[in-house]
Amino acid sequence: MQTNVTQRDGKAVINLAGRFDFNAHREFREAVEQAVRDASSLIEVDLGGVDYLDSSALGMLLMLRDKAKSAGKDVSLANAHGSVKQVLDIANFGKLFQLV
């Protein structure tokens, strides 16, 4: 998986591409640390380039949510489509995250 963290309008955006699974754990954790440090109030995870995610990816998103919350920041998930959106819907992530 490829990760990239950018800043836009006071929010940190974590751009992801490829397979979001356990093998992406180290990269995602580093992106989370940077995003929590750089964001003023919102962290957005752009899932537009993700073509697969599994239960370990859901766990990593929950870890991000916990870290952001303890830093006083919100998290949104953006551009989920296809099977990625289906997994998020089945896991009821719409109740835990803002989906945009």
N, C-alpha and C positions, 0 to 999 in steps of 0.2 A: 504494500500500500504506500502511496505517496501522501505526505502531509506538508502543509504550508500554512503558516500563520501570518495574517496580514491585519492591518488596522484600517478601519473605515468608519467615519462618523462617530468616533469615541467607543466603538466596539471592536473586539478582537474577533476575527473570523478564522476558524480552523477549516481549511479546505482539504477534503479527503478525496482520494481517487483510488480505485481498484478494489481489492477484497479486504473488507474490514473484519478481521478475525483475530484469533489469539496471536498469530505471528506479527501483528501490528502493535502489540502491547507497548513495546519500548518506544517506538516512534510516537504513538498517541500520547503516552505519558509525558514525553518531552514537550509536545505541542500544547498539552494542557497546562504544564508549568508556565510556559511562555505566555499563553493566552490569559491565564489568571493574573499574571504579573502585568500584562500590557493593557487589559481592558479597563475602561473606567466604570462601566456598570453592566455591560452585556457581553456575553460570549455566544457567538453563533457558530454552529457546526454545519458547514455546507456539505450535504450528502449527495449533491448532484452528480459527482463522478464515481460514486460507490455503486458497484454492480452486485455486491453480495455482502451480507452481514450475518453473523451468527450470535448465539447467546453470549459468548465472551465479549463481543462488541457491545451488546446491551449492557453488560456489566461495566464495561469501560465508560460508557455514557453516564451510567449512574454514579461512577466514581467522579467523573467530571462535575456532575450536578452537586455532589457533596462538597467537593473542593471549592466550587464557585460559591455555593451558599455560605460556607464558612468565611469566605472573603467578601461577602455582601454583594455578590454579583448574580445575575440571572443568566439562564442558558436557553437558547432556542435552537431547534433543529430545522434546517432549511433544505428545500429542493429534493426531498425524498421522493422517489418514484418507483414504479414497478414492484418487484419483490421486496425491495428495501422498505418501501412504504407499507406493504402488507405485513411485514414482520413487526414494524413499529405499531401498527394498528392492532394486531393480535396481542401484543404485549401491553396494550393500553398506555403507550408512552405519551399519548395526547393528554393524559391526565397529569403527567409528571413534567412535561416540557411544553413550551409553546412551539407548535409546528407551523412553520411558515413556508 
